[in-house]
Amino acid sequence: MNESKLITPRKLAGFWELPPEKEILFEQMQEKIKKVFENNCFVPLDTPVLELSEILLAKSSGEMDKELFAFTKGSTSMCMRYDLTVPLARFVAANANTLEFPFKRYQIGKNYRGERPQRGRFREFYQCDADIIGSETLSMVADAECVKLYLDCFDALGYPVVVEISNRNLLFGLIEDFGDSEKAEDIIILLDKFDKIGEESLISSLAQLGISSKNIDKYVSAIKVKGNFKEIQSKLSPLSNNDTFKKAIAELEEVEQYLTAFGCDKEGYIYNVGIIRGHNYYTGTVFEAYLKGRRDLPAFGGGGRYDNLAGYFTDKKLPGVGMSIGLTRMFDLLDQNGLLPEIKKSNIDLFIIPLGDYTPHCVSLCSYFRSNGIKAEVAYDSKSFKSKMKEADRRQIPFVMVVGENEVNSGTYALKNMSTGTQTTLTKEECLNELKR
C-alpha cells in the first residue's frame, strides 16, 4: 500500500486505553470492588450509555450541561451518560412498583464528559457506583453504609483511604441565616472551588457576588472546620440557630452513631465542612475518599444523599444515597505516582513448549489444564526452544512444561518453576495439583 495513503493510528484525546498488562490489573481491581459490593448485598444493574436528553438534563448543573456529549438522531435528542446516578433514578422511578425497598444496586461502567483532559480526568472513564434507594423515607444507616463501603473497597484494593464527610445543609443553613438565600447556588459553587482557587481568589469572587465581608469571613471560616465529630460539633454549634443548619448537625451525629455501630476504623474518616460536591442533586450528607497521607492527590471517589432526584420522573418519594469510585482516575493517579503494585506481563499460569512435532499433543494438554481452571498456553510458533524460554521469563509466566518424545511416550512431563528454577517430572494430574497449590 502507498505509504502516503496510510492513516496515522491515533485515538481521541481523553479516551481511556491501557496495554494488556495494565488492563489485567485494572480488571482485577474491578473484580475486587464488585466482590465487596456483592458481599454487602448490593445487586447488579446495567443502564444504557445513551439516554434521552430530557432525562440527563433533568437536574444537572449548568456547568455539567456544557460537558455533555449530545446527539440528535432524527427527532430524538440524546446524550451519553455523564454518571450512573441519574440513569439509576430513571430506572427506579420506572420500576418502583416492582422493586423491593430499600433497593441496593451497584454498577460498574463507562461514563462520558466533554471536559478538558488533564491529570486524573478523562472524557471516557469508569465509575464503580453503589446506591441505596428508599421508598418515602431512608434511614441514615444508608449514609453510613456508603461510607463503610469506601473503607471496605479500598481495604480490598490494598490502599488505605480517609473518607471526608459533611452535609450540604450546613452551608445552606448558614446562607439562609445570613440573608444570602437568593445567591445560595452561586455561593455554594464558589465555596466548592476553595481547594482549587485558594482563599484569596474565593474571597474576591464572593465579594463580586455582593456578599458582605462579614459574611464572607463566616463562610470561609466554616469550610475550614474539620476533625472528628465532637470537634466539628463544638466548632459549628455556636455559628447558627437556623433549623436547616441544626438538622444537618443532627444528621451527621446520626451518621457517626452508625459508623461506630458498623465498627468503622476511626482513622478511616473525618468530618470536613469543605466537602460540598458539585452536583446540585445532593441534598444532605456528602463525602469524598482520599488516599491516606496523599491529600495532594484528587479524590478517588465521592457521593452523598439525593432525596429529590427521582422527583423529576415520578410523584413517588424515592430518597437515595450513593457512593462512587472513579476507577479510571484512581488508576491513572496511582500509575503516575508509582503507587501501582507490581504489574505482571501476562495472566498465563503455564507455558507448554513442544520439542519437535508434538504440538497436537501440547494442545490436548492445554485443553486439559484449561478445563481444570489453569490458564495454559501453547508456544506453537516456530521460534527456538531458547527463545521460547526467554519469552516465558520475560512475560513472567510462573511455570513451563516441556513436551518431547520421551514425555509423550512416558506420560510424564518436565514442569519447571520459573521462580525457583526447580524442575520435576510429573504426570499431567500431578502437574495440575502442583499448579493449583
Secondary structure, 3 states (H helix, E strand, C coil): CCHHHCCCCCCCCCCCCCCHHHHHHHHHHHHHHHHHHHHCCCEECCCCCEEEHHHHCCCCCHHHHCCCCEEEECCEEEEECCCCHHHHHHHHHHHCCCCCCCEEEEEEEEEECCCCCECCECCEEEEEEEEEECCCCCCCHHHHHHHHHHHHHHHHHCCCEEEEEEEHHHHHHHHHHCCCHHHHHHHHHHHHCHHHHHHHHHHHHHHHCCCCHHHHHHHHHHHCCEECHHHHHHHHHHHCCCHHHHHHHHHHHHHHHHHHHCCCCHHHEEEECCCCCCCCCCCCEEEEEEECCCCCCCCCEEEEECCCHHHHCCCCCCCEEEEEECHHHHHHHHHHCCCCCCCCCCCCCEEEEECCCCHHHHHHHHHHHHHCCCCEEECCCCCCHHHHHHHHHHCCCCEEEEECHHHHHHCEEEEEECCCCCEEEEEHHHHHHHHHC
